[in-house]
């Protein structure tokens, strides 16, 4: 258990915020135009999947934030 604060957590939180912003802009700019004309119920599964995919690469990053490895 950690007894002292570490620099990895605030830097990691900032990098996660940057990642979410970059991912959101990429989805809105390059992917959304392909299916924005579709009915809402057809778009729903796409946005659900895209809303979950962004977190998958963060597993190892979150482990690094906590452990340093």
PQR file with spaces between the fields and no chain letter, atoms N, CA, C, O and H, PARSE charges and radii, in Angstrom:
ATOM       1  N    UNK     1       0.836   -1.173    0.000 -0.4000 1.5000
ATOM       2  CA   UNK     1       0.000    0.000    0.000 -0.0000 2.0000
ATOM       3  C    UNK     1       0.888    1.246    0.000  0.5500 1.7000
ATOM       4  O    UNK     1       1.901    1.306    0.697 -0.5500 1.4000
ATOM       5  N    UNK     2       0.486    2.232   -0.794 -0.4000 1.5000
ATOM       6  CA   UNK     2       1.250    3.468   -0.913 -0.0000 2.0000
ATOM       7  C    UNK     2       1.074    4.331    0.329  0.5500 1.7000
ATOM       8  O    UNK     2      -0.030    4.458    0.858 -0.5500 1.4000
ATOM       9  H    UNK     2      -0.336    2.183   -1.360  0.4000 1.0000
ATOM      10  N    UNK     3       2.167    4.918    0.785 -0.4000 1.5000
ATOM      11  CA   UNK     3       2.081    5.858    1.903 -0.0000 2.0000
ATOM      12  C    UNK     3       2.359    7.289    1.454  0.5500 1.7000
ATOM      13  O    UNK     3       2.027    8.240    2.162 -0.5500 1.4000
ATOM      14  H    UNK     3       3.064    4.815    0.354  0.4000 1.0000
ATOM      15  N    UNK     4       2.966    7.442    0.279 -0.4000 1.5000
ATOM      16  CA   UNK     4       3.265    8.774   -0.249 -0.0000 2.0000
ATOM      17  C    UNK     4       2.598    8.944   -1.610  0.5500 1.7000
ATOM      18  O    UNK     4       2.431    7.977   -2.353 -0.5500 1.4000
ATOM      19  H    UNK     4       3.236    6.670   -0.296  0.4000 1.0000
ATOM      20  N    UNK     5       2.218   10.182   -1.930 -0.4000 1.5000
ATOM      21  CA   UNK     5       1.634   10.397   -3.261 -0.0000 2.0000
ATOM      22  C    UNK     5       2.676   10.185   -4.359  0.5500 1.7000
ATOM      23  O    UNK     5       3.878   10.318   -4.127 -0.5500 1.4000
ATOM      24  H    UNK     5       2.354   10.967   -1.326  0.4000 1.0000
ATOM      25  N    UNK     6       2.205    9.861   -5.524 -0.4000 1.5000
ATOM      26  CA   UNK     6       3.097    9.635   -6.651 -0.0000 2.0000
ATOM      27  C    UNK     6       2.705   10.561   -7.801  0.5500 1.7000
ATOM      28  O    UNK     6       1.535   10.920   -7.931 -0.5500 1.4000
ATOM      29  H    UNK     6       1.229    9.753   -5.712  0.4000 1.0000
ATOM      30  N    UNK     7       3.646   10.942   -8.614 -0.4000 1.5000
ATOM      31  CA   UNK     7       3.397   11.837   -9.740 -0.0000 2.0000
ATOM      32  C    UNK     7       2.616   11.151  -10.845  0.5500 1.7000
ATOM      33  O    UNK     7       2.003   11.820  -11.677 -0.5500 1.4000
ATOM      34  H    UNK     7       4.597   10.651   -8.508  0.4000 1.0000
ATOM      35  N    UNK     8       2.629    9.812  -10.864 -0.4000 1.5000
ATOM      36  CA   UNK     8       1.980    9.082  -11.955 -0.0000 2.0000
ATOM      37  C    UNK     8       0.465    9.270  -11.973  0.5500 1.7000
ATOM      38  O    UNK     8      -0.136    9.256  -13.047 -0.5500 1.4000
ATOM      39  H    UNK     8       3.127    9.268  -10.188  0.4000 1.0000
ATOM      40  N    UNK     9      -0.156    9.442  -10.834 -0.4000 1.5000
ATOM      41  CA   UNK     9      -1.619    9.531  -10.807 -0.0000 2.0000
ATOM      42  C    UNK     9      -2.116   10.843  -11.414  0.5500 1.7000
ATOM      43  O    UNK     9      -2.968   10.784  -12.300 -0.5500 1.4000
ATOM      44  H    UNK     9       0.333    9.453   -9.961  0.4000 1.0000
ATOM      45  N    UNK    10      -1.644   12.027  -10.999 -0.4000 1.5000
ATOM      46  CA   UNK    10      -2.161   13.236  -11.653 -0.0000 2.0000
ATOM      47  C    UNK    10      -1.794   13.324  -13.135  0.5500 1.7000
ATOM      48  O    UNK    10      -2.599   13.781  -13.947 -0.5500 1.4000
ATOM      49  H    UNK    10      -0.952   12.075  -10.278  0.4000 1.0000
ATOM      50  N    UNK    11      -0.585   12.891  -13.489 -0.4000 1.5000
ATOM      51  CA   UNK    11      -0.194   12.888  -14.899 -0.0000 2.0000
ATOM      52  C    UNK    11      -1.058   11.891  -15.669  0.5500 1.7000
ATOM      53  O    UNK    11      -1.479   12.169  -16.792 -0.5500 1.4000
ATOM      54  H    UNK    11       0.069   12.520  -12.829  0.4000 1.0000
ATOM      55  N    UNK    12      -1.316   10.750  -15.076 -0.4000 1.5000
ATOM      56  CA   UNK    12      -2.160    9.748  -15.720 -0.0000 2.0000
ATOM      57  C    UNK    12      -3.577   10.244  -15.940  0.5500 1.7000
ATOM      58  O    UNK    12      -4.162    9.997  -16.995 -0.5500 1.4000
ATOM      59  H    UNK    12      -0.973   10.524  -14.164  0.4000 1.0000
ATOM      60  N    UNK    13      -4.137   10.940  -14.961 -0.4000 1.5000
ATOM      61  CA   UNK    13      -5.488   11.486  -15.113 -0.0000 2.0000
ATOM      62  C    UNK    13      -5.516   12.507  -16.246  0.5500 1.7000
ATOM      63  O    UNK    13      -6.453   12.518  -17.044 -0.5500 1.4000
ATOM      64  H    UNK    13      -3.662   11.141  -14.105  0.4000 1.0000
ATOM      65  N    UNK    14      -4.514   13.352  -16.323 -0.4000 1.5000
ATOM      66  CA   UNK    14      -4.451   14.321  -17.424 -0.0000 2.0000
ATOM      67  C    UNK    14      -4.333   13.622  -18.779  0.5500 1.7000
ATOM      68  O    UNK    14      -4.975   14.031  -19.747 -0.5500 1.4000
ATOM      69  H    UNK    14      -3.753   13.343  -15.674  0.4000 1.0000
ATOM      70  N    UNK    15      -3.525   12.586  -18.849 -0.4000 1.5000
ATOM      71  CA   UNK    15      -3.370   11.852  -20.111 -0.0000 2.0000
ATOM      72  C    UNK    15      -4.649   11.122  -20.496  0.5500 1.7000
ATOM      73  O    UNK    15      -4.972   11.021  -21.680 -0.5500 1.4000
ATOM      74  H    UNK    15      -3.003   12.254  -18.063  0.4000 1.0000
ATOM      75  N    UNK    16      -5.376   10.614  -19.513 -0.4000 1.5000
ATOM      76  CA   UNK    16      -6.663    9.975  -19.807 -0.0000 2.0000
ATOM      77  C    UNK    16      -7.639   11.003  -20.363  0.5500 1.7000
ATOM      78  O    UNK    16      -8.374   10.713  -21.308 -0.5500 1.4000
ATOM      79  H    UNK    16      -5.113   10.696  -18.551  0.4000 1.0000
ATOM      80  N    UNK    17      -7.653   12.203  -19.784 -0.4000 1.5000
ATOM      81  CA   UNK    17      -8.529   13.263  -20.303 -0.0000 2.0000
ATOM      82  C    UNK    17      -8.161   13.627  -21.737  0.5500 1.7000
ATOM      83  O    UNK    17      -9.040   13.843  -22.571 -0.5500 1.4000
ATOM      84  H    UNK    17      -7.057   12.438  -19.017  0.4000 1.0000
ATOM      85  N    UNK    18      -6.869   13.694  -22.022 -0.4000 1.5000
ATOM      86  CA   UNK    18      -6.423   13.972  -23.394 -0.0000 2.0000
ATOM      87  C    UNK    18      -6.850   12.834  -24.316  0.5500 1.7000
ATOM      88  O    UNK    18      -7.332   13.079  -25.421 -0.5500 1.4000
ATOM      89  H    UNK    18      -6.154   13.518  -21.344  0.4000 1.0000
ATOM      90  N    UNK    19      -6.676   11.599  -23.870 -0.4000 1.5000
ATOM      91  CA   UNK    19      -7.066   10.442  -24.680 -0.0000 2.0000
ATOM      92  C    UNK    19      -8.566   10.479  -24.999  0.5500 1.7000
ATOM      93  O    UNK    19      -8.957   10.237  -26.141 -0.5500 1.4000
ATOM      94  H    UNK    19      -6.283   11.400  -22.972  0.4000 1.0000
ATOM      95  N    UNK    20      -9.402   10.777  -24.008 -0.4000 1.5000
ATOM      96  CA   UNK    20     -10.847   10.827  -24.233 -0.0000 2.0000
ATOM      97  C    UNK    20     -11.189   11.928  -25.238  0.5500 1.7000
ATOM      98  O    UNK    20     -12.036   11.732  -26.110 -0.5500 1.4000
ATOM      99  H    UNK    20      -9.084   10.973  -23.080  0.4000 1.0000
ATOM     100  N    UNK    21     -10.536   13.080  -25.120 -0.4000 1.5000
ATOM     101  CA   UNK    21     -10.798   14.184  -26.050 -0.0000 2.0000
ATOM     102  C    UNK    21     -10.379   13.807  -27.470  0.5500 1.7000
ATOM     103  O    UNK    21     -11.127   14.046  -28.417 -0.5500 1.4000
ATOM     104  H    UNK    21      -9.848   13.240  -24.411  0.4000 1.0000
ATOM     105  N    UNK    22      -9.213   13.231  -27.623 -0.4000 1.5000
ATOM     106  CA   UNK    22      -8.724   12.836  -28.954 -0.0000 2.0000
ATOM     107  C    UNK    22      -9.634   11.759  -29.546  0.5500 1.7000
ATOM     108  O    UNK    22      -9.986   11.825  -30.724 -0.5500 1.4000
ATOM     109  H    UNK    22      -8.605   13.037  -26.854  0.4000 1.0000
ATOM     110  N    UNK    23     -10.008   10.790  -28.752 -0.4000 1.5000
ATOM     111  CA   UNK    23     -10.887    9.720  -29.218 -0.0000 2.0000
ATOM     112  C    UNK    23     -12.251   10.285  -29.618  0.5500 1.7000
ATOM     113  O    UNK    23     -12.794    9.921  -30.661 -0.5500 1.4000
ATOM     114  H    UNK    23      -9.721   10.737  -27.796  0.4000 1.0000
ATOM     115  N    UNK    24     -12.794   11.158  -28.804 -0.4000 1.5000
ATOM     116  CA   UNK    24     -14.098   11.756  -29.103 -0.0000 2.0000
ATOM     117  C    UNK    24     -14.079   12.564  -30.387  0.5500 1.7000
ATOM     118  O    UNK    24     -15.001   12.475  -31.198 -0.5500 1.4000
ATOM     119  H    UNK    24     -12.353   11.454  -27.956  0.4000 1.0000
ATOM     120  N    UNK    25     -13.029   13.354  -30.573 -0.4000 1.5000
ATOM     121  CA   UNK    25     -12.906   14.142  -31.804 -0.0000 2.0000
ATOM     122  C    UNK    25     -12.743   13.216  -33.008  0.5500 1.7000
ATOM     123  O    UNK    25     -13.334   13.460  -34.060 -0.5500 1.4000
ATOM     124  H    UNK    25     -12.280   13.427  -29.914  0.4000 1.0000
ATOM     125  N    UNK    26     -11.955   12.170  -32.864 -0.4000 1.5000
ATOM     126  CA   UNK    26     -11.752   11.230  -33.978 -0.0000 2.0000
ATOM     127  C    UNK    26     -13.064   10.554  -34.361  0.5500 1.7000
ATOM     128  O    UNK    26     -13.374   10.428  -35.545 -0.5500 1.4000
ATOM     129  H    UNK    26     -11.474   11.972  -32.010  0.4000 1.0000
ATOM     130  N    UNK    27     -13.826   10.125  -33.377 -0.4000 1.5000
ATOM     131  CA   UNK    27     -15.114    9.484  -33.666 -0.0000 2.0000
ATOM     132  C    UNK    27     -16.061   10.486  -34.317  0.5500 1.7000
ATOM     133  O    UNK    27     -16.720   10.163  -35.305 -0.5500 1.4000
ATOM     134  H    UNK    27     -13.574   10.228  -32.415  0.4000 1.0000
ATOM     135  N    UNK    28     -16.134   11.694  -33.771 -0.4000 1.5000
ATOM     136  CA   UNK    28     -17.061   12.694  -34.298 -0.0000 2.0000
ATOM     137  C    UNK    28     -16.664   13.154  -35.695  0.5500 1.7000
ATOM     138  O    UNK    28     -17.529   13.423  -36.529 -0.5500 1.4000
ATOM     139  H    UNK    28     -15.599   11.956  -32.968  0.4000 1.0000
ATOM     140  N    UNK    29     -15.372   13.245  -35.953 -0.4000 1.5000
ATOM     141  CA   UNK    29     -14.923   13.785  -37.238 -0.0000 2.0000
ATOM     142  C    UNK    29     -14.881   12.742  -38.348  0.5500 1.7000
ATOM     143  O    UNK    29     -15.305   13.019  -39.470 -0.5500 1.4000
ATOM     144  H    UNK    29     -14.670   13.027  -35.275  0.4000 1.0000
ATOM     145  N    UNK    30     -14.373   11.539  -38.050 -0.4000 1.5000
ATOM     146  CA   UNK    30     -14.142   10.571  -39.112 -0.0000 2.0000
ATOM     147  C    UNK    30     -15.139    9.419  -39.150  0.5500 1.7000
ATOM     148  O    UNK    30     -15.418    8.901  -40.231 -0.5500 1.4000
ATOM     149  H    UNK    30     -14.029   11.314  -37.138  0.4000 1.0000
ATOM     150  N    UNK    31     -15.674    9.008  -38.038 -0.4000 1.5000
ATOM     151  CA   UNK    31     -16.583    7.862  -38.056 -0.0000 2.0000
ATOM     152  C    UNK    31     -18.052    8.266  -38.123  0.5500 1.7000
ATOM     153  O    UNK    31     -18.828    7.650  -38.853 -0.5500 1.4000
ATOM     154  H    UNK    31     -15.448    9.429  -37.159  0.4000 1.0000
ATOM     155  N    UNK    32     -18.439    9.282  -37.377 -0.4000 1.5000
ATOM     156  CA   UNK    32     -19.849    9.659  -37.313 -0.0000 2.0000
ATOM     157  C    UNK    32     -20.457   10.033  -38.664  0.5500 1.7000
ATOM     158  O    UNK    32     -21.616    9.693  -38.901 -0.5500 1.4000
ATOM     159  H    UNK    32     -17.809    9.782  -36.783  0.4000 1.0000
ATOM     160  N    UNK    33     -19.746   10.710  -39.556 -0.4000 1.5000
ATOM     161  CA   UNK    33     -20.370   11.052  -40.845 -0.0000 2.0000
ATOM     162  C    UNK    33     -20.847    9.834  -41.645  0.5500 1.7000
ATOM     163  O    UNK    33     -21.735    9.973  -42.486 -0.5500 1.4000
ATOM     164  H    UNK    33     -18.805   10.987  -39.363  0.4000 1.0000
ATOM     165  N    UNK    34     -20.290    8.666  -41.408 -0.4000 1.5000
ATOM     166  CA   UNK    34     -20.706    7.471  -42.132 -0.0000 2.0000
ATOM     167  C    UNK    34     -22.102    7.015  -41.758  0.5500 1.7000
ATOM     168  O    UNK    34     -22.799    6.430  -42.586 -0.5500 1.4000
ATOM     169  H    UNK    34     -19.568    8.554  -40.725  0.4000 1.0000
ATOM     170  N    UNK    35     -22.530    7.271  -40.519 -0.4000 1.5000
ATOM     171  CA   UNK    35     -23.816    6.729  -40.089 -0.0000 2.0000
ATOM     172  C    UNK    35     -24.753    7.750  -39.443  0.5500 1.7000
ATOM     173  O    UNK    35     -25.737    7.351  -38.820 -0.5500 1.4000
ATOM     174  H    UNK    35     -21.964    7.747  -39.846  0.4000 1.0000
ATOM     175  N    UNK    36     -24.487    9.031  -39.566 -0.4000 1.5000
ATOM     176  CA   UNK    36     -25.373   10.027  -38.960 -0.0000 2.0000
ATOM     177  C    UNK    36     -26.727   10.109  -39.641  0.5500 1.7000
ATOM     178  O    UNK    36     -27.687   10.568  -39.022 -0.5500 1.4000
ATOM     179  H    UNK    36     -23.688    9.355  -40.072  0.4000 1.0000
ATOM     180  N    UNK    37     -26.841    9.684  -40.883 -0.4000 1.5000
ATOM     181  CA   UNK    37     -28.120    9.716  -41.571 -0.0000 2.0000
ATOM     182  C    UNK    37     -28.997    8.512  -41.261  0.5500 1.7000
ATOM     183  O    UNK    37     -30.158    8.469  -41.669 -0.5500 1.4000
ATOM     184  H    UNK    37     -26.061    9.312  -41.386  0.4000 1.0000
ATOM     185  N    UNK    38     -28.461    7.548  -40.555 -0.4000 1.5000
ATOM     186  CA   UNK    38     -29.203    6.335  -40.215 -0.0000 2.0000
ATOM     187  C    UNK    38     -30.255    6.636  -39.150  0.5500 1.7000
ATOM     188  O    UNK    38     -30.152    7.646  -38.454 -0.5500 1.4000
ATOM     189  H    UNK    38     -27.518    7.583  -40.224  0.4000 1.0000
ATOM     190  N    UNK    39     -31.259    5.780  -39.010 -0.4000 1.5000
ATOM     191  CA   UNK    39     -32.218    5.936  -37.909 -0.0000 2.0000
ATOM     192  C    UNK    39     -31.515    5.799  -36.552  0.5500 1.7000
ATOM     193  O    UNK    39     -30.486    5.134  -36.430 -0.5500 1.4000
ATOM     194  H    UNK    39     -31.343    4.959  -39.575  0.4000 1.0000
ATOM     195  N    UNK    40     -32.087    6.433  -35.560 -0.4000 1.5000
ATOM     196  CA   UNK    40     -31.466    6.474  -34.231 -0.0000 2.0000
ATOM     197  C    UNK    40     -31.231    5.075  -33.674  0.5500 1.7000
ATOM     198  O    UNK    40     -30.173    4.812  -33.102 -0.5500 1.4000
ATOM     199  H    UNK    40     -32.922    6.973  -35.659  0.4000 1.0000
ATOM     200  N    UNK    41     -32.184    4.187  -33.828 -0.4000 1.5000
ATOM     201  CA   UNK    41     -32.019    2.834  -33.282 -0.0000 2.0000
ATOM     202  C    UNK    41     -30.940    2.038  -34.010  0.5500 1.7000
ATOM     203  O    UNK    41     -30.388    1.097  -33.441 -0.5500 1.4000
ATOM     204  H    UNK    41     -33.043    4.401  -34.293  0.4000 1.0000
ATOM     205  N    UNK    42     -30.633    2.388  -35.237 -0.4000 1.5000
ATOM     206  CA   UNK    42     -29.531    1.748  -35.953 -0.0000 2.0000
ATOM     207  C    UNK    42     -28.189    2.321  -35.492  0.5500 1.7000
ATOM     208  O    UNK    42     -27.180    1.616  -35.507 -0.5500 1.4000
ATOM     209  H    UNK    42     -31.082    3.152  -35.699  0.4000 1.0000
ATOM     210  N    UNK    43     -28.169    3.578  -35.088 -0.4000 1.5000
ATOM     211  CA   UNK    43     -26.948    4.205  -34.594 -0.0000 2.0000
ATOM     212  C    UNK    43     -26.608    3.763  -33.170  0.5500 1.7000
ATOM     213  O    UNK    43     -25.440    3.733  -32.784 -0.5500 1.4000
ATOM     214  H    UNK    43     -28.989    4.150  -35.076  0.4000 1.0000
ATOM     215  N    UNK    44     -27.628    3.424  -32.401 -0.4000 1.5000
ATOM     216  CA   UNK    44     -27.433    3.102  -30.986 -0.0000 2.0000
ATOM     217  C    UNK    44     -26.368    2.037  -30.743  0.5500 1.7000
ATOM     218  O    UNK    44     -25.473    2.275  -29.932 -0.5500 1.4000
ATOM     219  H    UNK    44     -28.578    3.448  -32.715  0.4000 1.0000
ATOM     220  N    UNK    45     -26.413    0.870  -31.403 -0.4000 1.5000
ATOM     221  CA   UNK    45     -25.369   -0.129  -31.122 -0.0000 2.0000
ATOM     222  C    UNK    45     -23.973    0.352  -31.493  0.5500 1.7000
ATOM     223  O    UNK    45     -22.999   -0.011  -30.834 -0.5500 1.4000
ATOM     224  H    UNK    45     -27.141    0.677  -32.062  0.4000 1.0000
ATOM     225  N    UNK    46     -23.866    1.157  -32.530 -0.4000 1.5000
ATOM     226  CA   UNK    46     -22.550    1.672  -32.928 -0.0000 2.0000
ATOM     227  C    UNK    46     -21.985    2.571  -31.841  0.5500 1.7000
ATOM     228  O    UNK    46     -20.820    2.442  -31.465 -0.5500 1.4000
ATOM     229  H    UNK    46     -24.658    1.452  -33.065  0.4000 1.0000
ATOM     230  N    UNK    47     -22.807    3.479  -31.336 -0.4000 1.5000
ATOM     231  CA   UNK    47     -22.329    4.380  -30.290 -0.0000 2.0000
ATOM     232  C    UNK    47     -22.077    3.648  -28.976  0.5500 1.7000
ATOM     233  O    UNK    47     -21.192    4.040  -28.215 -0.5500 1.4000
ATOM     234  H    UNK    47     -23.754    3.584  -31.641  0.4000 1.0000
ATOM     235  N    UNK    48     -22.832    2.602  -28.700 -0.4000 1.5000
ATOM     236  CA   UNK    48     -22.570    1.802  -27.494 -0.0000 2.0000
ATOM     237  C    UNK    48     -21.207    1.132  -27.605  0.5500 1.7000
ATOM     238  O    UNK    48     -20.416    1.164  -26.662 -0.5500 1.4000
ATOM     239  H    UNK    48     -23.551    2.284  -29.318  0.4000 1.0000
ATOM     240  N    UNK    49     -20.936    0.529  -28.753 -0.4000 1.5000
ATOM     241  CA   UNK    49     -19.637   -0.130  -28.955 -0.0000 2.0000
ATOM     242  C    UNK    49     -18.509    0.898  -28.899  0.5500 1.7000
ATOM     243  O    UNK    49     -17.499    0.667  -28.235 -0.5500 1.4000
ATOM     244  H    UNK    49     -21.579    0.504  -29.519  0.4000 1.0000
ATOM     245  N    UNK    50     -18.668    2.019  -29.579 -0.4000 1.5000
ATOM     246  CA   UNK    50     -17.629    3.058  -29.551 -0.0000 2.0000
ATOM     247  C    UNK    50     -17.458    3.635  -28.151  0.5500 1.7000
ATOM     248  O    UNK    50     -16.363    4.059  -27.780 -0.5500 1.4000
ATOM     249  H    UNK    50     -19.489    2.207  -30.118  0.4000 1.0000
ATOM     250  N    UNK    51     -18.532    3.652  -27.380 -0.4000 1.5000
ATOM     251  CA   UNK    51     -18.456    4.154  -26.013 -0.0000 2.0000
ATOM     252  C    UNK    51     -17.734    3.215  -25.068  0.5500 1.7000
ATOM     253  O    UNK    51     -17.274    3.641  -24.008 -0.5500 1.4000
ATOM     254  H    UNK    51     -19.421    3.308  -27.681  0.4000 1.0000
ATOM     255  N    UNK    52     -17.625    1.950  -25.430 -0.4000 1.5000
ATOM     256  CA   UNK    52     -16.913    0.976  -24.596 -0.0000 2.0000
ATOM     257  C    UNK    52     -15.474    0.789  -25.074  0.5500 1.7000
ATOM     258  O    UNK    52     -14.573    0.565  -24.265 -0.5500 1.4000
ATOM     259  H    UNK    52     -17.998    1.604  -26.290  0.4000 1.0000
ATOM     260  N    UNK    53     -15.260    0.879  -26.386 -0.4000 1.5000
ATOM     261  CA   UNK    53     -13.932    0.617  -26.953 -0.0000 2.0000
ATOM     262  C    UNK    53     -12.863    1.545  -26.401  0.5500 1.7000
ATOM     263  O    UNK    53     -11.716    1.127  -26.243 -0.5500 1.4000
ATOM     264  H    UNK    53     -15.992    1.061  -27.043  0.4000 1.0000
ATOM     265  N    UNK    54     -13.206    2.798  -26.104 -0.4000 1.5000
ATOM     266  CA   UNK    54     -12.184    3.758  -25.677 -0.0000 2.0000
ATOM     267  C    UNK    54     -11.467    3.324  -24.411  0.5500 1.7000
ATOM     268  O    UNK    54     -10.315    3.701  -24.195 -0.5500 1.4000
ATOM     269  H    UNK    54     -14.137    3.138  -26.232  0.4000 1.0000
ATOM     270  N    UNK    55     -12.121    2.545  -23.580 -0.4000 1.5000
ATOM     271  CA   UNK    55     -11.510    2.188  -22.296 -0.0000 2.0000
ATOM     272  C    UNK    55     -10.606    0.962  -22.387  0.5500 1.7000
ATOM     273  O    UNK    55      -9.779    0.749  -21.500 -0.5500 1.4000
ATOM     274  H    UNK    55     -13.056    2.238  -23.756  0.4000 1.0000
ATOM     275  N    UNK    56     -10.740    0.156  -23.431 -0.4000 1.5000
ATOM     276  CA   UNK    56      -9.955   -1.070  -23.536 -0.0000 2.0000
ATOM     277  C    UNK    56      -8.440   -0.840  -23.494  0.5500 1.7000
ATOM     278  O    UNK    56      -7.751   -1.589  -22.803 -0.5500 1.4000
ATOM     279  H    UNK    56     -11.411    0.329  -24.152  0.4000 1.0000
ATOM     280  N    UNK    57      -7.886    0.154  -24.195 -0.4000 1.5000
ATOM     281  CA   UNK    57      -6.434    0.345  -24.123 -0.0000 2.0000
ATOM     282  C    UNK    57      -5.953    0.888  -22.777  0.5500 1.7000
ATOM     283  O    UNK    57      -4.748    0.943  -22.532 -0.5500 1.4000
ATOM     284  H    UNK    57      -8.446    0.763  -24.757  0.4000 1.0000
ATOM     285  N    UNK    58      -6.871    1.284  -21.912 -0.4000 1.5000
ATOM     286  CA   UNK    58      -6.456    1.916  -20.658 -0.0000 2.0000
ATOM     287  C    UNK    58      -6.122    0.933  -19.543  0.5500 1.7000
ATOM     288  O    UNK    58      -5.613    1.351  -18.503 -0.5500 1.4000
ATOM     289  H    UNK    58      -7.850    1.239  -22.111  0.4000 1.0000
ATOM     290  N    UNK    59      -6.387   -0.352  -19.722 -0.4000 1.5000
ATOM     291  CA   UNK    59      -6.132   -1.323  -18.656 -0.0000 2.0000
ATOM     292  C    UNK    59      -4.665   -1.306  -18.219  0.5500 1.7000
ATOM     293  O    UNK    59      -4.366   -1.205  -17.029 -0.5500 1.4000
ATOM     294  H    UNK    59      -6.800   -0.692  -20.567  0.4000 1.0000
ATOM     295  N    UNK    60      -3.776   -1.404  -19.168 -0.4000 1.5000
ATOM     296  CA   UNK    60      -2.343   -1.415  -18.826 -0.0000 2.0000
ATOM     297  C    UNK    60      -1.891   -0.052  -18.308  0.5500 1.7000
ATOM     298  O    UNK    60      -1.028    0.036  -17.434 -0.5500 1.4000
ATOM     299  H    UNK    60      -4.019   -1.486  -20.135  0.4000 1.0000
ATOM     300  N    UNK    61      -2.480    1.002  -18.854 -0.4000 1.5000
ATOM     301  CA   UNK    61      -2.122    2.347  -18.421 -0.0000 2.0000
ATOM     302  C    UNK    61      -2.541    2.574  -16.968  0.5500 1.7000
ATOM     303  O    UNK    61      -1.785    3.155  -16.190 -0.5500 1.4000
ATOM     304  H    UNK    61      -3.180    0.930  -19.563  0.4000 1.0000
ATOM     305  N    UNK    62      -3.731    2.123  -16.603 -0.4000 1.5000
ATOM     306  CA   UNK    62      -4.183    2.266  -15.220 -0.0000 2.0000
ATOM     307  C    UNK    62      -3.319    1.447  -14.266  0.5500 1.7000
ATOM     308  O    UNK    62      -3.054    1.877  -13.143 -0.5500 1.4000
ATOM     309  H    UNK    62      -4.345    1.651  -17.236  0.4000 1.0000
ATOM     310  N    UNK    63      -2.885    0.283  -14.702 -0.4000 1.5000
ATOM     311  CA   UNK    63      -1.976   -0.519  -13.884 -0.0000 2.0000
ATOM     312  C    UNK    63      -0.660    0.217  -13.679  0.5500 1.7000
ATOM     313  O    UNK    63      -0.106    0.201  -12.580 -0.5500 1.4000
ATOM     314  H    UNK    63      -3.100   -0.066  -15.614  0.4000 1.0000
ATOM     315  N    UNK    64      -0.154    0.861  -14.728 -0.4000 1.5000
ATOM     316  CA   UNK    64       1.078    1.642  -14.595 -0.0000 2.0000
ATOM     317  C    UNK    64       0.887    2.793  -13.610  0.5500 1.7000
ATOM     318  O    UNK    64       1.772    3.080  -12.804 -0.5500 1.4000
ATOM     319  H    UNK    64      -0.604    0.873  -15.621  0.4000 1.0000
ATOM     320  N    UNK    65      -0.264    3.445  -13.678 -0.4000 1.5000
ATOM     321  CA   UNK    65      -0.527    4.564  -12.760 -0.0000 2.0000
ATOM     322  C    UNK    65      -0.475    4.106  -11.311  0.5500 1.7000
ATOM     323  O    UNK    65       0.035    4.826  -10.452 -0.5500 1.4000
ATOM     324  H    UNK    65      -0.983    3.212  -14.332  0.4000 1.0000
ATOM     325  N    UNK    66      -0.989    2.935  -11.033 -0.4000 1.5000
ATOM     326  CA   UNK    66      -1.043    2.450   -9.661 -0.0000 2.0000
ATOM     327  C    UNK    66       0.263    1.814   -9.182  0.5500 1.7000
ATOM     328  O    UNK    66       0.651    1.989   -8.027 -0.5500 1.4000
ATOM     329  H    UNK    66      -1.403    2.350  -11.730  0.4000 1.0000
ATOM     330  N    UNK    67       0.931    1.087  -10.054 -0.4000 1.5000
ATOM     331  CA   UNK    67       2.095    0.306   -9.610 -0.0000 2.0000
ATOM     332  C    UNK    67       3.427    0.829  -10.118  0.5500 1.7000
ATOM     333  O    UNK    67       4.464    0.565   -9.508 -0.5500 1.4000
ATOM     334  H    UNK    67       0.615    0.945  -10.993  0.4000 1.0000
ATOM     335  N    UNK    68       3.420    1.568  -11.225 -0.4000 1.5000
ATOM     336  CA   UNK    68       4.679    2.006  -11.811 -0.0000 2.0000
ATOM     337  C    UNK    68       5.266    1.002  -12.760  0.5500 1.7000
ATOM     338  O    UNK    68       6.359    1.222  -13.282 -0.5500 1.4000
ATOM     339  H    UNK    68       2.578    1.782  -11.720  0.4000 1.0000
ATOM     340  N    UNK    69       4.580   -0.098  -13.006 -0.4000 1.5000
ATOM     341  CA   UNK    69       5.057   -1.138  -13.941 -0.0000 2.0000
ATOM     342  C    UNK    69       4.194   -1.182  -15.173  0.5500 1.7000
ATOM     343  O    UNK    69       4.439   -1.990  -16.069 -0.5500 1.4000
ATOM     344  H    UNK    69       3.692   -0.277  -12.582  0.4000 1.0000
